[in-house]
Amino acid sequence: MVTPFIWTSSAMNATVGDVRQKIVFLQDFAGGGGQQFGLDYRSFDTQDDYEVKTIFNLYEKWLKVKRQLMNANKRNVDSFYINYLSGRTPQMARMPLLVMPYFVAGGRSDHRTNSPLMLTGRTTLINRDVFPDFPRVYCLGSFCLVAFEGTNDLTLNFIQNERPNYVGILMMDFPGDALIDAIIRLNRSIDKTIGDKNLQLLSSNETIHQISNDSLYK
């Protein structure tokens, strides 16, 4: 017997009213007797390239996240998107090559929220356009140092600057209040006339905080 607190349907979408106070599975497993327990994970357009081999691959990871954000905003009504902002080095990597999830999320020198951004070692002296979405810091005129920035902050910048209508489901480690609030505010621009109860679940923007041992970082 399926608990009444789990949303089950053969539909690919639901209204917020349908799923309120219920658990919605992104199902990537076979149900007994072919039963569907949630939304079919394999039917989503998913960006899940989690391997960040070195710290200098962080910008490459960000470009994949950014491309998926842009694709989601251009979507047609039958396409749904999942975008993983999280990443880390492959399991076989060894110190000091490890790229930790807190670095991918925040680009900071250690796991503390207010620690300084790590510097890339690049400057604008030779190439002003190096890592164009990364912040320029400690500037003297047009000469600046280029710092890393994590996918969470870069996604927040993207939402605030580009003002997309739709970003899909965002999977994140260590999301801050500002990013969560920015995603929630996007839903207010989708359709103010139908009310949130009748809003299509996958036409709204969702934030999911990944719960794992990595979340022990404070």
C-alpha positions, 0 to 999 in steps of 0.5 A, spaced: 500 500 500 502 506 498 502 511 503 497 517 502 503 522 503 506 520 496 504 523 490 503 517 485 500 518 478 501 516 471 502 523 469 508 527 467 506 533 471 501 535 476 499 542 480 502 544 486 495 543 489 496 536 487 502 535 491 502 539 497 503 536 503 506 530 499 512 527 497 514 527 490 519 522 487 524 523 481 523 516 480 529 512 477 528 505 479 523 500 476 516 499 480 513 493 482 508 491 477 510 497 473 507 502 478 509 509 477 511 512 484 513 519 481 516 523 476 520 519 471 527 522 472 529 519 465 524 523 461 528 530 464 533 533 460 539 533 465 546 536 466 549 532 471 557 532 469 559 532 477 566 531 475 571 537 477 578 534 476 582 540 478 580 547 481 581 550 474 576 546 471 571 550 475 569 555 470 568 549 465 563 546 470 560 553 470 559 553 463 555 547 463 550 549 468 550 556 465 548 553 458 543 548 462 540 555 465 539 558 458 536 551 455 531 551 460 529 558 459 528 557 452 524 550 453 518 548 450 512 546 454 513 539 454 520 539 456 523 539 463 530 540 466 534 538 472 541 542 473 546 540 478 550 545 480 554 541 485 561 537 483 567 534 486 573 531 483 573 523 481 573 518 487 580 516 485 583 523 485 588 524 491 591 530 495 592 536 493 588 535 487 581 534 491 576 539 489 571 539 495 564 540 494 564 547 498 569 549 493 565 548 487 559 551 490 562 557 493 569 558 490 572 560 497 579 558 500 576 553 505 569 551 507 567 557 511 561 561 508 565 568 509 572 565 507 575 569 502 574 567 494 580 563 492 585 567 487 586 563 480 593 566 479 590 569 472 590 577 471 587 582 466 594 584 464 595 579 459 588 577 457 582 581 460 577 576 458 580 570 461 574 567 465 569 572 464 564 570 469 569 570 474 570 576 479 575 581 478 578 583 485 584 588 488 583 592 482 588 598 480 585 601 474 584 596 469 589 591 472 585 586 476 586 579 479 581 574 477 578 570 483 574 563 483 567 564 484 562 558 485 556 555 481 551 557 487 553 565 486 554 565 479 547 562 478 544 567 483 548 572 478 545 569 472 538 570 475 539 577 477 542 579 471 538 575 466 532 575 469 529 568 466 522 566 467 524 558 468 530 555 470 527 548 472 530 544 478 536 546 481 540 541 485 545 544 489 550 543 495 550 549 501 545 553 497 544 560 501 538 564 502 539 569 497 539 564 491 533 560 494 529 566 495 531 568 487 529 562 485 522 562 489 521 569 486 521 567 479 515 563 480 511 569 481 512 571 474 510 565 471 502 566 471 500 571 477 492 569 474 492 562 476 494 562 483 499 557 486 494 551 487 493 551 480 500 552 478 503 546 474 509 543 478 514 542 473 512 549 470 515 552 476 522 553 479 524 548 484 531 548 489 533 542 492 538 541 497 542 535 496 543 532 503 549 528 504 555 527 508 558 533 505 553 537 508 557 537 515 561 543 512 559 549 516 
